[in-house]
Amino acid sequence: MSYFPDVSRWHLSTSAFAESLSEMARDGSCGNEGVALWLGRRADGTAHITQVVALRGPGVIKRPRFLRIDSCLLNEVADLARERGLCLVGQIHSHGGRWTDLSETDRTYGICVPGYLSIVAPGFALESDLSIADCGIHVYEPPHGYRRLPLPEVRDRVQVVSDDYARLVVVGSGE
């Protein structure tokens, strides 16, 4: 038995995707990687993303080829999730150019939880018509680690739905 429930599908609302792209574009416009974390609920094999977390303050460092989130800031995210009865189910971050694979740093130091979704948006998330199919979709699968999902599997497992609304919440202080 695993502490983590099985997740085979993710429901991502169009608003959550748009909020995430907008959040990453703030940093992308300065030539830096950006990130948004996703909170939600896991039930019956599906992770329902309900909130987009924007990270602020000195606990997050964003540079052209570097992104670091301090453990103190992740603890704030965990506290927020627990208060709201949610859990961290995934994230999206941006890379410059067209490269949408996970870097070795992403694989080594990223969140390694079974069923955790990690998406990479190209072009620092600055393209106005960016779709989920333009991104690299990766899922953490022990014991092997992250695996990139091929597009047919993405279409089956990552559902972008227009009937849900995801709220943006800011964690951290300062800017």
Secondary structure as GFF3:
##gff-version 3
##sequence-region A 1 175
A	DSSP	beta_strand	9	13	.	.	.	ID=ss1
A	DSSP	alpha_helix	14	28	.	.	.	ID=ss2
A	DSSP	beta_strand	35	43	.	.	.	ID=ss3
A	DSSP	beta_strand	46	55	.	.	.	ID=ss4
A	DSSP	beta_strand	60	63	.	.	.	ID=ss5
A	DSSP	beta_strand	66	69	.	.	.	ID=ss6
A	DSSP	alpha_helix	71	83	.	.	.	ID=ss7
A	DSSP	beta_strand	87	94	.	.	.	ID=ss8
A	DSSP	alpha_helix	104	109	.	.	.	ID=ss9
A	DSSP	beta_strand	117	121	.	.	.	ID=ss10
A	DSSP	three_ten_helix	123	125	.	.	.	ID=ss11
A	DSSP	three_ten_helix	132	134	.	.	.	ID=ss12
A	DSSP	beta_strand	136	141	.	.	.	ID=ss13
A	DSSP	beta_strand	145	148	.	.	.	ID=ss14
A	DSSP	alpha_helix	151	157	.	.	.	ID=ss15
A	DSSP	beta_strand	158	161	.	.	.	ID=ss16
A	DSSP	beta_strand	167	171	.	.	.	ID=ss17
###
